[in-house]
Amino acid sequence: MNGGDEVGGSGKLPQPLDWRFSQVFGERSAGEEVQEVDIISAIEFDKSGDHLATGDRGGRVVLFERTDSKNASGARRDLEGTDYPLRHPEFRYKTEFQSHEPEFDYLKSLEIEEKINKIRWSQTANGALFLLSTNDKTIKFWKVQDKKIKKICDINTDSSRTLGNGSAASSSNSNSTNACLTNGGLPDKVNNSLSNDFSLPPGGIPLLRLPVVTASHETSPVARCRRVYTHAHDYHINSISNNSDGETFISADDLRINLWNLEISNQSFNIVDVKPANMEDLTEVITSAEFHPTHCNTLAYSSSKGSIRLIDLRQSALCDSHSKLFEDTETPSSRSFFTEIIASVSDIKFAKEGRYILSRDYMTLKLWDINMDSGPVSTFQVHEHLRPKLCDLYENDSIFDKFECCLSGDGLRVASGSYSNLFRVFGVSPGSTETTTLEASKNPMRRQVTTPSRPSRSLSSITRAVRRGAAESSGVDGNANSFDHTTKLLHLAWHPTENSIACAAANSLYMYYA
């Protein structure tokens, strides 16, 4: 299957995955206090899956690169058929850089946090990596490239040559001939000699030794900001998304979506504007936006009322009217004070080929077919066990937490985070009851209970909508564990070609494979 086209198809159900711990970066020791600036706020794999980027609340971007793929020969599927054990994906730290700094808007008397809201990879070129990062107001385009390290050798003459008066070079000089120093540093012994009382030998120094700059075979990644896109959003930026044409991208805030050209930083085009003439008439805001993965003229954006709109850039310059509207209608009898709050969509993702859209609201994950706007194909319960506690969650503002979602590259599974550093993986094939709850720790199955999830009700035979994962007991998660709303797993990403998930628990990056 390619990118979700198998969702809704017939055939043999895939076996549930056996998830295992792979790696952790920035693991905390017991009792260690987490600094606010170190908390991870964005995660993104590049299209190849060989690089992973994270952003944190301190405005830093950290890059990781895969190490095991360079040693493997042949396709992963071919290797799975051999008798040799398949190595799980391994990543290593590559580099990090300060993407954003705290700023102050003097016109509006507003502090602008350095926190990274989103990271999106752009197309690679000439061996260099390109990515977009954004905080609340400013988007930056970064180029990361390996540069050869230049070293300074302290002499360029052969110390074994005899001097003009027939005496050989002193042993102290000959020992320093091959010393190469990075960035023009001096060896300790030279520093020591300079710090002491230095006296010239009788007759002076017979031979002048000149330093030379040499390029070594070692490389070091260097990040350089290519462009800064600013002064285009009055409200906080919640989304950025690259277009499949490789030339443009969109940025979205609460009320507007702007279209940019990567090469032009001082001009953008407003393509969606939901701001009413009178702000008192405002009923919904934009919560997320994303380009279609293959159709450069199509994008989708979600709203705080739980709807998703599909727009076609070919229709008009200002796309106030949508081409399709996707929403799940609630029965009037089930409405409450919290209905609109928990219906707000916090994240949307297109499947690989763009046929399906995955959305996450506070309570559920929903899978939509863009060719069918009558309702979601499937609905997966993530927080149904929290429904009796909505009042408490409203009081401590947890009900406004924005959880992200992701799809596997083959489109057979979806995942999203929860509280107590848990995340849940669902199988989306018709008839599948695969529901796995994992904890962001070195023992991900610690909280797993082997009770099979069962569909609670079918919405219709036409849409094959299934609601799964609801817990019968209140105040506990899907595996009968009490939840901790202070530890939440908001950010996670699925590897584009393999069953590997990266997720953030506070300042720690955990990786799992199946």
VEXDREN-2710 file (C-alpha; in Angstrom, 1 decimal):
% VEXDREN-2710
k/r/px/py/pz
1/MET/0.0/0.0/0.0
2/ASN/1.1/3.6/-0.6
3/GLY/0.3/6.2/1.9
4/GLY/-3.1/5.1/3.0
5/ASP/-4.7/3.8/-0.1
6/GLU/-5.2/0.5/1.6
7/VAL/-7.4/2.0/4.3
8/GLY/-10.8/0.8/3.6
9/GLY/-9.6/-2.0/1.3
10/SER/-10.2/-5.7/1.8
11/GLY/-7.8/-8.4/2.5
12/LYS/-5.9/-10.0/5.4
13/LEU/-5.6/-8.0/8.5
14/PRO/-2.0/-7.0/9.4
15/GLN/-0.6/-8.5/12.6
16/PRO/-0.4/-6.2/15.6
17/LEU/3.1/-4.8/16.0
18/ASP/5.4/-5.7/18.8
19/TRP/6.9/-2.4/19.9
20/ARG/10.4/-2.2/21.5
21/PHE/12.6/0.4/22.9
22/SER/15.3/1.7/20.6
23/GLN/17.0/4.8/22.0
24/VAL/16.7/7.8/24.3
25/PHE/18.4/11.2/24.1
26/GLY/18.4/13.5/27.1
27/GLU/17.2/10.9/29.6
28/ARG/16.5/12.4/33.1
29/SER/17.9/10.8/36.2
30/ALA/15.5/10.1/39.1
31/GLY/14.5/13.4/40.8
32/GLU/16.3/15.6/38.2
33/GLU/14.4/18.8/37.7
34/VAL/13.6/19.7/34.1
35/GLN/14.4/23.2/32.9
36/GLU/11.6/24.9/31.0
37/VAL/13.9/25.9/28.1
38/ASP/14.9/22.2/27.6
39/ILE/11.3/20.9/27.0
40/ILE/10.9/19.6/23.5
41/SER/8.2/21.4/21.5
42/ALA/8.5/20.0/18.0
43/ILE/9.6/16.8/16.3
44/GLU/9.9/16.1/12.5
45/PHE/11.5/13.3/10.3
46/ASP/12.7/14.3/6.9
47/LYS/11.2/12.6/3.8
48/SER/14.0/10.0/3.7
49/GLY/13.8/9.2/7.4
50/ASP/17.6/9.5/7.7
51/HIS/17.4/12.8/9.7
52/LEU/15.3/13.8/12.6
53/ALA/14.9/17.4/14.0
54/THR/13.6/18.5/17.4
55/GLY/12.9/22.0/18.6
56/ASP/12.6/23.1/22.2
57/ARG/11.2/26.0/24.2
58/GLY/14.6/27.6/24.4
59/GLY/14.6/28.3/20.7
60/ARG/17.1/25.6/19.8
61/VAL/16.9/23.1/17.0
62/VAL/18.8/19.7/17.4
63/LEU/19.5/17.5/14.5
64/PHE/20.0/13.7/14.6
65/GLU/21.2/11.5/11.7
66/ARG/20.7/7.8/11.1
67/THR/23.8/5.6/11.4
68/ASP/22.5/2.1/10.7
69/SER/21.2/2.7/7.2
70/LYS/24.7/3.4/5.8
71/ASN/25.8/0.0/6.8
72/ALA/22.9/-2.0/5.6
73/SER/22.8/-3.3/2.0
74/GLY/19.6/-3.9/0.2
75/ALA/16.0/-2.9/0.9
76/ARG/14.6/-3.4/4.4
77/ARG/11.9/-5.7/3.1
78/ASP/14.6/-7.9/1.5
79/LEU/16.6/-8.0/4.7
80/GLU/13.5/-9.0/6.7
81/GLY/13.3/-12.2/4.6
82/THR/16.8/-13.3/5.5
83/ASP/18.0/-15.3/8.4
84/TYR/20.0/-12.5/9.8
85/PRO/18.4/-10.4/12.6
86/LEU/17.4/-7.0/11.4
87/ARG/19.0/-4.1/13.2
88/HIS/16.6/-1.5/14.6
89/PRO/17.0/2.1/13.4
90/GLU/19.8/3.9/15.2
91/PHE/20.3/7.7/15.3
92/ARG/23.1/9.8/16.6
93/TYR/23.4/13.5/17.5
94/LYS/24.5/15.5/14.5
95/THR/24.4/19.2/15.5
96/GLU/22.4/21.9/17.2
97/PHE/21.9/25.6/16.7
98/GLN/20.0/28.5/18.2
99/SER/17.2/29.1/15.8
100/HIS/15.2/31.8/17.7
101/GLU/15.9/34.3/20.5
102/PRO/13.4/36.0/22.8
103/GLU/12.1/39.3/21.3
104/PHE/9.9/42.2/22.4
105/ASP/7.4/43.9/20.2
106/TYR/7.6/47.5/21.3
107/LEU/4.5/48.6/19.3
108/LYS/2.3/46.1/21.0
109/SER/4.2/45.8/24.2
110/LEU/4.3/42.1/23.7
111/GLU/7.0/39.5/24.6
112/ILE/7.7/37.0/21.8
113/GLU/8.9/33.7/23.1
114/GLU/11.8/31.8/21.5
115/LYS/9.9/28.5/21.7
116/ILE/10.0/26.5/18.5
117/ASN/6.3/25.8/17.4
118/LYS/7.0/23.8/14.3
119/ILE/9.8/22.4/12.2
120/ARG/9.4/21.3/8.6
121/TRP/12.1/19.8/6.3
122/SER/12.6/21.2/2.8
123/GLN/14.1/19.5/-0.2
124/THR/17.9/18.7/0.1
125/ALA/20.3/20.1/-2.5
126/ASN/24.0/19.5/-3.1
127/GLY/24.4/17.4/0.0
128/ALA/23.0/20.2/2.3
129/LEU/19.9/19.9/4.5
130/PHE/17.3/22.6/4.5
131/LEU/14.5/23.2/7.1
132/LEU/12.0/25.8/8.2
133/SER/11.5/26.6/11.9
134/THR/9.1/29.0/13.5
135/ASN/8.2/30.6/16.8
136/ASP/5.0/32.7/17.4
137/LYS/5.9/35.4/14.9
138/THR/9.0/34.7/12.9
139/ILE/9.8/31.9/10.4
140/LYS/13.4/31.1/9.5
141/PHE/14.9/29.1/6.6
142/TRP/18.1/27.2/7.6
143/LYS/20.8/25.5/5.6
144/VAL/22.9/22.8/7.4
145/GLN/26.0/21.6/5.5
146/ASP/29.1/19.7/6.4
147/LYS/32.2/21.9/6.1
148/LYS/35.8/20.7/6.1
149/ILE/37.6/21.6/9.2
150/LYS/40.6/24.0/8.6
151/LYS/43.6/23.4/10.8
152/ILE/46.7/25.5/11.4
153/CYS/50.0/23.7/11.5
154/ASP/52.6/25.6/13.5
155/ILE/55.5/25.1/10.9
156/ASN/55.9/24.5/7.2
157/THR/59.5/23.3/7.2
158/ASP/61.2/20.0/7.8
159/SER/62.7/20.0/11.3
160/SER/65.2/17.3/10.3
161/ARG/67.1/19.8/8.1
162/THR/70.3/21.0/9.5
163/LEU/70.7/24.6/10.1
164/GLY/73.2/26.9/8.3
165/ASN/75.8/26.6/11.1
166/GLY/75.7/22.8/11.0
167/SER/73.8/22.4/14.2
168/ALA/70.6/20.4/14.2
169/ALA/67.2/21.8/15.3
170/SER/66.6/21.5/19.0
171/SER/64.5/18.6/20.2
172/SER/61.8/20.9/21.5
173/ASN/61.4/22.4/18.0
174/SER/61.4/19.1/16.3
175/ASN/58.7/17.7/18.5
176/SER/56.4/20.5/17.6
177/THR/56.7/20.2/13.9
178/ASN/53.8/17.9/13.3
179/ALA/51.4/19.6/15.7
180/CYS/48.2/20.7/13.9
181/LEU/45.8/22.8/15.8
182/THR/42.2/23.5/15.0
183/ASN/41.0/27.1/14.7
184/GLY/44.4/28.6/15.2
185/GLY/45.0/27.4/18.8
186/LEU/48.4/27.0/20.4
187/PRO/49.8/23.9/22.1
188/ASP/50.0/23.9/25.8
189/LYS/53.8/23.8/25.8
190/VAL/53.9/27.0/23.7
191/ASN/51.5/28.7/26.0
192/ASN/53.7/27.6/28.9
193/SER/56.8/28.9/27.3
194/LEU/55.3/32.2/26.5
195/SER/54.0/32.6/30.0
196/ASN/57.5/32.2/31.4
197/ASP/60.4/34.5/31.0
198/PHE/61.5/34.0/27.4
199/SER/65.0/34.6/26.3
200/LEU/66.5/34.2/22.8
201/PRO/69.3/31.7/22.4
202/PRO/72.8/33.0/21.7
203/GLY/73.0/34.1/18.1
204/GLY/69.3/34.4/17.7
205/ILE/66.8/32.0/16.2
206/PRO/68.4/30.6/13.1
207/LEU/65.3/29.4/11.3
208/LEU/61.8/31.1/11.0
209/ARG/59.0/28.6/11.0
210/LEU/55.8/29.9/9.4
211/PRO/52.3/28.6/10.3
212/VAL/50.2/27.3/7.4
213/VAL/46.4/26.5/7.1
214/THR/45.5/23.1/5.9
215/ALA/42.1/21.5/5.2
216/SER/41.7/18.2/7.0
217/HIS/39.5/15.2/6.0
218/GLU/37.3/15.8/9.0
219/THR/34.0/17.7/8.6
220/SER/31.7/19.5/10.9
221/PRO/28.1/20.5/10.3
222/VAL/27.5/24.2/10.1
223/ALA/24.0/25.8/10.3
224/ARG/23.4/29.1/8.5
225/CYS/20.2/31.1/8.4
226/ARG/19.4/31.7/4.7
227/ARG/16.2/33.8/5.1
228/VAL/13.9/35.3/7.7
229/TYR/10.2/35.6/7.1
230/THR/8.6/38.1/9.4
231/HIS/5.9/40.8/9.9
232/ALA/3.2/38.8/8.3
233/HIS/1.2/37.5/11.2
234/ASP/-0.7/39.5/13.9
235/TYR/-1.5/36.4/15.8
236/HIS/0.6/33.4/16.9
237/ILE/1.8/31.1/14.1
238/ASN/0.5/27.6/14.7
239/SER/1.5/25.8/11.5
240/ILE/3.9/25.8/8.6
241/SER/3.8/23.4/5.7
242/ASN/6.0/22.9/2.6
243/ASN/4.4/22.6/-0.8
244/SER/5.1/19.7/-3.1
245/ASP/6.4/22.1/-5.7
246/GLY/9.5/22.7/-3.6
247/GLU/9.2/26.5/-4.1
248/THR/6.5/27.7/-1.7
249/PHE/5.1/27.1/1.8
250/ILE/2.3/28.3/4.0
251/SER/2.1/29.7/7.5
252/ALA/-1.1/29.9/9.5
253/ASP/-2.1/31.8/12.6
254/ASP/-5.5/32.0/14.3
255/LEU/-7.2/34.0/11.6
256/ARG/-5.1/33.9/8.4
257/ILE/-3.1/31.6/6.2
258/ASN/-0.2/33.1/4.1
259/LEU/1.5/31.7/1.1
260/TRP/5.3/32.4/0.8
261/ASN/8.0/31.7/-1.8
262/LEU/11.1/30.3/-0.2
263/GLU/13.3/32.7/-2.1
264/ILE/11.3/35.8/-1.2
265/SER/11.2/36.8/2.5
266/ASN/9.7/40.3/2.3
267/GLN/6.4/39.4/0.6
268/SER/3.7/36.9/1.2
269/PHE/0.2/36.4/-0.1
270/ASN/-2.9/36.1/2.1
271/ILE/-4.9/33.1/0.8
272/VAL/-7.3/32.5/3.8
273/ASP/-8.7/35.2/6.0
274/VAL/-11.5/34.3/8.5
275/LYS/-11.3/37.5/10.5
276/PRO/-14.8/39.1/10.7
277/ALA/-15.4/42.8/10.2
278/ASN/-16.4/42.9/13.9
279/MET/-14.3/40.8/16.2
280/GLU/-17.3/40.2/18.4
281/ASP/-18.7/38.1/15.6
282/LEU/-15.7/35.7/15.7
283/THR/-16.9/32.1/16.3
284/GLU/-13.9/30.0/15.3
285/VAL/-10.2/30.2/14.6
286/ILE/-7.7/28.3/12.5
287/THR/-5.9/25.6/14.5
288/SER/-3.8/23.8/11.9
289/ALA/-3.0/23.8/8.2
290/GLU/-1.2/21.5/5.8
291/PHE/-0.5/21.2/2.1
292/HIS/-1.5/18.1/0.2
293/PRO/1.6/15.9/-0.2
294/THR/1.4/15.6/-4.0
295/HIS/-1.1/18.2/-5.3
296/CYS/0.5/21.6/-5.1
297/ASN/-2.8/23.4/-5.5
298/THR/-4.6/21.8/-2.6
299/LEU/-4.4/22.4/1.2
300/ALA/-6.5/21.6/4.2
301/TYR/-7.0/23.6/7.4
302/SER/-8.8/22.8/10.6
303/SER/-10.8/24.9/13.0
304/SER/-11.7/25.2/16.7
305/LYS/-15.2/24.0/15.9
306/GLY/-13.9/20.6/14.8
307/SER/-14.3/21.1/11.1
308/ILE/-11.7/20.6/8.3
309/ARG/-11.8/22.6/5.1
310/LEU/-10.2/21.6/1.8
311/ILE/-9.4/24.5/-0.5
312/ASP/-8.1/24.7/-4.1
313/LEU/-5.7/27.5/-4.8
314/ARG/-6.9/27.5/-8.5
315/GLN/-10.4/28.7/-7.6
316/SER/-9.5/32.3/-6.5
317/ALA/-6.7/34.4/-5.1
318/LEU/-8.4/34.6/-1.7
319/CYS/-9.8/31.2/-0.8
320/ASP/-12.5/32.2/1.6
321/SER/-14.8/29.6/0.1
322/HIS/-13.8/25.9/0.6
323/SER/-14.1/23.2/-2.0
324/LYS/-15.0/20.6/0.7
325/LEU/-16.0/20.6/4.3
326/PHE/-15.5/17.7/6.7
327/GLU/-17.2/17.7/10.1
328/ASP/-18.6/15.2/12.5
329/THR/-22.0/16.3/13.7
330/GLU/-22.9/15.8/17.3
331/THR/-26.4/14.9/18.4
332/PRO/-28.1/17.8/20.3
333/SER/-28.8/15.6/23.3
334/SER/-25.1/15.0/23.8
335/ARG/-24.1/18.7/23.8
336/SER/-22.6/20.2/27.0
337/PHE/-20.5/23.2/28.1
338/PHE/-17.4/21.4/27.0
339/THR/-18.6/20.2/23.6
340/GLU/-17.0/23.0/21.5
341/ILE/-13.8/22.9/23.6
342/ILE/-13.1/19.2/23.1
343/ALA/-14.2/19.3/19.5
344/SER/-11.4/21.8/18.6
345/VAL/-8.9/20.1/16.2
346/SER/-5.4/20.4/17.4
347/ASP/-3.5/18.8/14.5
348/ILE/-4.1/17.4/11.0
349/LYS/-1.9/15.2/8.9
350/PHE/-2.3/14.0/5.3
351/ALA/-1.5/10.3/4.6
352/LYS/1.4/9.7/2.3
353/GLU/-0.5/9.8/-1.0
354/GLY/-3.0/12.4/0.2
355/ARG/-6.2/10.2/0.0
356/TYR/-6.8/10.4/3.8
357/ILE/-6.6/13.1/6.5
358/LEU/-5.9/12.3/10.1
359/SER/-7.2/14.8/12.7
360/ARG/-6.8/14.9/16.5
361/ASP/-9.2/16.6/18.9
362/TYR/-9.0/16.4/22.6
363/MET/-11.0/13.2/22.9
364/THR/-10.4/11.3/19.7
365/LEU/-8.4/10.6/16.5
366/LYS/-10.5/10.7/13.3
367/LEU/-9.6/9.4/9.9
368/TRP/-11.2/11.2/6.9
369/ASP/-11.5/10.2/3.2
370/ILE/-11.2/13.4/1.1
371/ASN/-13.6/11.8/-1.4
372/MET/-16.3/11.4/1.2
373/ASP/-17.4/14.4/3.3
374/SER/-20.4/12.7/5.0
375/GLY/-18.3/11.8/8.1
376/PRO/-15.1/10.3/9.3
377/VAL/-14.1/6.8/8.0
378/SER/-13.0/5.8/11.5
379/THR/-13.0/7.3/15.0
380/PHE/-10.5/6.2/17.7
381/GLN/-11.1/7.0/21.3
382/VAL/-8.1/8.3/23.1
383/HIS/-9.5/10.2/26.1
384/GLU/-13.0/8.8/26.5
385/HIS/-12.0/7.7/30.1
386/LEU/-11.4/11.4/30.9
387/ARG/-15.0/12.5/30.1
388/PRO/-16.1/12.4/33.8
389/LYS/-13.1/14.6/34.7
390/LEU/-13.7/17.4/32.1
391/CYS/-14.5/19.9/34.9
392/ASP/-11.2/19.3/36.6
393/LEU/-9.3/19.4/33.3
394/TYR/-11.0/22.7/32.5
395/GLU/-10.0/24.2/35.9
396/ASN/-6.3/23.3/35.5
397/ASP/-6.4/24.3/31.7
398/SER/-5.4/20.7/30.6
399/ILE/-8.5/20.6/28.4
400/PHE/-6.7/23.1/26.1
401/ASP/-3.6/20.9/25.6
402/LYS/-2.8/20.4/21.9
403/PHE/-1.9/16.8/21.1
404/GLU/-0.3/16.0/17.8
405/CYS/-1.0/12.9/15.6
406/CYS/0.9/10.9/13.0
407/LEU/0.3/8.1/10.4
408/SER/2.6/5.3/9.5
409/GLY/4.2/5.4/6.0
410/ASP/2.0/2.5/4.8
411/GLY/-1.1/4.1/6.2
412/LEU/-2.1/1.0/8.2
413/ARG/-1.7/2.6/11.6
414/VAL/-2.1/6.0/13.4
415/ALA/-0.7/7.3/16.7
416/SER/-1.2/10.1/19.2
417/GLY/-0.1/11.0/22.7
418/SER/-1.9/11.2/26.0
419/TYR/-1.2/11.9/29.7
420/SER/1.2/10.1/32.0
421/ASN/3.7/10.1/29.1
422/LEU/1.6/7.5/27.2
423/PHE/0.9/7.3/23.5
424/ARG/-1.5/5.0/21.7
425/VAL/-1.2/3.2/18.4
426/PHE/-4.4/2.1/16.4
427/GLY/-4.8/-0.1/13.4
428/VAL/-7.0/1.5/10.8
429/SER/-7.7/-1.4/8.5
430/PRO/-11.5/-2.3/8.5
431/GLY/-12.1/-5.0/11.1
432/SER/-8.8/-4.3/12.9
433/THR/-9.0/-4.1/16.7
434/GLU/-5.3/-3.3/17.2
435/THR/-4.9/-0.8/20.0
436/THR/-1.6/-0.5/21.8
437/THR/-0.8/1.8/24.7
438/LEU/2.9/2.5/25.2
439/GLU/4.8/4.6/27.8
440/ALA/7.6/6.9/26.9
441/SER/10.3/5.0/28.9
442/LYS/12.8/2.3/28.4
443/ASN/10.1/-0.3/29.1
444/PRO/7.3/0.9/26.8
445/MET/5.0/-2.1/27.5
446/ARG/5.2/-1.5/31.3
447/ARG/1.6/-0.3/31.5
448/GLN/0.3/-2.6/28.7
449/VAL/-2.7/-4.8/29.7
450/THR/-3.5/-7.6/27.4
451/THR/-7.2/-6.9/27.1
452/PRO/-8.3/-6.7/23.5
453/SER/-10.1/-3.5/22.4
454/ARG/-13.5/-4.0/20.8
455/PRO/-15.5/-1.7/18.7
456/SER/-18.1/0.0/20.8
457/ARG/-20.4/1.0/17.9
458/SER/-20.5/1.4/14.2
459/LEU/-21.6/4.8/12.8
460/SER/-22.7/3.5/9.4
461/SER/-22.1/0.6/7.1
462/ILE/-21.3/3.0/4.3
463/THR/-18.5/4.8/6.0
464/ARG/-17.3/1.8/8.0
465/ALA/-16.7/4.2/10.9
466/VAL/-15.5/2.5/14.0
467/ARG/-15.1/3.9/17.5
468/ARG/-12.4/2.1/19.4
469/GLY/-10.3/2.4/22.5
470/ALA/-12.9/3.6/25.0
471/ALA/-12.2/2.7/28.6
472/GLU/-15.2/1.6/30.7
473/SER/-13.8/2.9/34.0
474/SER/-13.6/6.6/34.7
475/GLY/-10.5/8.4/35.8
476/VAL/-8.1/5.9/34.4
477/ASP/-6.5/5.4/31.0
478/GLY/-7.3/2.7/28.5
479/ASN/-5.2/0.2/30.6
480/ALA/-6.8/0.9/33.9
481/ASN/-4.0/3.2/35.1
482/SER/-4.5/6.5/36.9
483/PHE/-3.4/9.4/34.8
484/ASP/-1.1/12.3/35.6
485/HIS/-2.1/15.5/33.7
486/THR/1.2/17.1/34.5
487/THR/3.2/14.6/32.4
488/LYS/1.8/14.8/28.8
489/LEU/3.1/13.5/25.5
490/LEU/2.2/16.2/23.0
491/HIS/4.7/15.7/20.2
492/LEU/5.5/12.5/18.2
493/ALA/6.5/11.6/14.7
494/TRP/6.3/8.4/12.6
495/HIS/9.2/7.4/10.4
496/PRO/8.2/7.8/6.7
497/THR/9.1/4.3/5.6
498/GLU/9.5/2.1/8.7
499/ASN/7.6/1.3/11.8
500/SER/9.6/3.6/14.1
501/ILE/8.2/6.3/16.3
502/ALA/10.0/9.2/17.9
503/CYS/8.2/11.0/20.8
504/ALA/9.0/13.7/23.3
505/ALA/8.5/13.4/27.1
506/ALA/9.5/16.7/28.6
507/ASN/13.2/17.2/27.6
508/SER/13.7/13.5/26.6
509/LEU/13.5/12.1/23.1
510/TYR/12.4/8.4/23.0
511/MET/12.5/6.2/20.0
512/TYR/10.7/2.9/19.4
513/TYR/10.6/0.3/16.6
514/ALA/8.5/-2.7/15.7
END
